[in-house]
Amino acid sequence: MFCPNCGVQAEAGSTCPNCGIYIPAQADAPQAAAPPPYPPQQPYQQPYGQPAYGAPPVEDTPNGGLNFLGCCIPMAGLIMYLVMKDQTPNKAKAIGKWTLIGLGINVLLGILYSILIAAGAFAGFMGGAFDNDISDILNACVTSLFLS
């Protein structure tokens, strides 16, 4: 048997000749207790907003198709911006910019449309019938816009 302190060979049930500690016999040796059971580990949870381990990186370059969709349909652009802003901020920023551009264009066209309708109605009341000719109506609208 070997000394557990210094590793020199010694007889069981005596003292070590090298370091002097008592080496118990096999019957005197304390039994190794079973290791305490470990509590079950919680499964690993990926931190919010980070890609999963081993997942390919998400492409964050602006997409022309999504930008065009956001420009033509501003409500869809707003929804895409809100959905993508955390995972792909560059793509979401581009969509948000084109959504605002589309919204501005829609507002300007709405104002222009309202002015043309009002001018046509005003010209129709003031000038009488146009014989339902589209060119006469447009001429009256344009004339009333630029000459007044």
PyMOL commands that set and color helices and strands:
alter all, ss='L'
color gray80, all
select helices_A, chain A and resi 64-72+74-84+89-127+134-147
alter helices_A, ss='H'
color red, helices_A
select strands_A, chain A and resi 14-15+22-23
alter strands_A, ss='S'
color yellow, strands_A
deselect
rebuild
show_as cartoon
